[in-house]
């Protein structure tokens, strides 16, 4: 079993495991019994950093929101202080216009609801799931500052922010002397590298931890999908409303062409493609802790193995050359 490292989350004093377990499949794609088995497997592999969100499970509806936090909360009973727990707010949690977004009202409602579902009196890392241009950043940051001062939250971060909005938020925090983001969650993998251009240099300069999601591109970098057939049921590509989103992201002939070449590189190196894909994200010095997920516990074997796999310079160059178009944003579709 690979030995898990713990590293600081950006410039904060919070140490997190080098890999993070994402839980967005729990409660819809994955039932509770399997979710608990996945959590056990991750814990046995040394993962102590868990990421969830109030709007999960992915692909569900207003009837299922909060279910993932409840599953994680039940699993955490009796061992809460052994883990760093991250969750998020923004997603619609009801039918009223104030039941979503980054307003003070929604943040105050959401933190209390998440604490209850997770069965804890504090959240280690509370994140804005998406940017909300309809709400002044000052209002959002003040609300986050207040819940940190209340003791309900220890650190705050964001997800899916563009570089200019993250920079603006950091500047407003500094000017107003309120809590500052310590981390960001962007999408990042061999098939989506655009944030290397502006967001990642900003994070390096400002000491922001980077917790990338989709390191194996929703499973496409498993190499198991067949472009000649419809997406397989039960995978990320058919998961409720999220299925179309994942197909739009990755289900394209040119992307499959790239995956075919990546499979060849992985085979030549004698490594599973998911291991190679996660190891590639870990190789970037700006990355703190990639978020790995699973719909079956055995899927974690390949991603956990990335901790012990070192990509040599020749392979790194080949990977970079093959996927350069996904960095510039001009890869053909």
Secondary structure, 3 states (H helix, E strand, C coil): CCCCCEEECCCCCCEEECEEEECCCECCCECHHHHHHHHHHHHHCCCCEEECCCCCCCCCCCCCCCHHHHHHHHHHCCCHHHCEEEEEECCCCCCCCCCCCCCHHHHHHHHHHHHHHHCCCCEEEEEECCCCCCCCHHHHHHHHHHHHHCCCEEEEEEECCCHHHHHHHHHHHHHHCCCCEEEEECECECCECHHHCCHHHHHHHHCCEECCECCCHHHHHHCCCCCCCCCCCCCHHHCCCHHHHHHHHHCCHHHHHHHHHHHHHHHHHCCCHHHHHHHHHHHCCCECCEEECCCCHHHHHHHHHHHHCCCCHHHHHHHHHHCHHHHHCCCCC
